[in-house]
């Protein structure tokens, strides 16, 4: 996890916790996991996405995933339910961008735990390394309890508490 330092000045990232999905020579792709944007009926979300499903149950919380491509949707979820289009990451997690997974969730057939996220955080090659060197971020081990915890307002403090402070 990438955790914004208390000195982070960029308003898009103040007190954020970001799960790094991919980091390689091409850059870095991550999803903010502690910024809920809206809550509403699953049926309304599916209708807005053009889904024909009827009788969708439950409410869904949409999260801010980052400032890049705010109209792009991602589902960060446990890997107990996967589609052909899902990408397994690690530690029992996957990312899916297919509305079919939302439909499965609306039918009670989705993954045990999931975050529906709009947008993402992205860095060009070397950009994140420079920000780490400038101490804008801390890196802490991923923790599924933190990802899917019920209180997003506490996630940043909980993640910050996991950092290792050199003696």
Secondary structure as GFF3:
##gff-version 3
##sequence-region A 1 167
A	DSSP	beta_strand	2	4	.	.	.	ID=ss1
A	DSSP	beta_strand	17	24	.	.	.	ID=ss2
A	DSSP	beta_strand	27	32	.	.	.	ID=ss3
A	DSSP	beta_strand	36	41	.	.	.	ID=ss4
A	DSSP	alpha_helix	42	48	.	.	.	ID=ss5
A	DSSP	beta_strand	59	64	.	.	.	ID=ss6
A	DSSP	beta_strand	68	78	.	.	.	ID=ss7
A	DSSP	beta_strand	87	88	.	.	.	ID=ss8
A	DSSP	beta_strand	93	96	.	.	.	ID=ss9
A	DSSP	alpha_helix	99	106	.	.	.	ID=ss10
A	DSSP	beta_strand	114	123	.	.	.	ID=ss11
A	DSSP	alpha_helix	127	133	.	.	.	ID=ss12
A	DSSP	beta_strand	137	139	.	.	.	ID=ss13
A	DSSP	alpha_helix	144	147	.	.	.	ID=ss14
A	DSSP	alpha_helix	152	161	.	.	.	ID=ss15
###
